[in-house]
Amino acid sequence: MDAREMKIKAAAAALEHVRDGMRLGIGTGSTAEEFVRLLAEKVSAGLRVEGVPTSERTARLCVELGVPLKSLDELPELDLTIDGADEVDGRLRLIKGGGGALLREKIVAAASQRMIVIADESKVVDTLGRFPLPVEINPFGQAATLIAIEKTASRLGLSGELKMRASGDGLFKTDGGHFIVDASFGRIPDAEALARELNSIPGVVEHGLFINLATLAIIAGPAGARVLEA
């Protein structure tokens, strides 16, 4: 089973949790896109759902495939969000934001009664931090914000390269017009402490540590899909 087949397996298992009439948060990334494709088949066969996309990219795919969409202002309370992750640990703490949609992803997840994560085995870790932590920052004062992030990390015993994410000849911009810093801290022993400290930096819009949001993770591997619960 190759990587895409595992993503499809996880997406298919998550689709079993979707019920007729649900208000769905629809995630961003390659695994979430496999979910959208499977969801579109069900919608075509008569399943009634309303989706809130977490990125413009996801919205375009949903429109292309015929998945009905609403804005989060129209549906401010959701039944379920299904999204991927760049890392997930045994306590269902996540690192997200590899695709640059972490702010909207977190807003949508927080507005949902439940969040199901879909991923392949390569995303499961004992300790978060192997994947660089995305931190979304305001373009204004970016140098000062980078210094503040570095000092915060140092106080927590973390170090590593802080790299502004590039796109083409310039810097990557999120759907909200912000920049992304990819922080290569390595192992993050206390994710909760780092999350609190990053939240206290004025120039940080949001960070990719998703804590106490996921309620279930469906992990696909060569032998099939397994479930992680908090």
Disulfide bonds with the S-S distance in Angstrom:
none
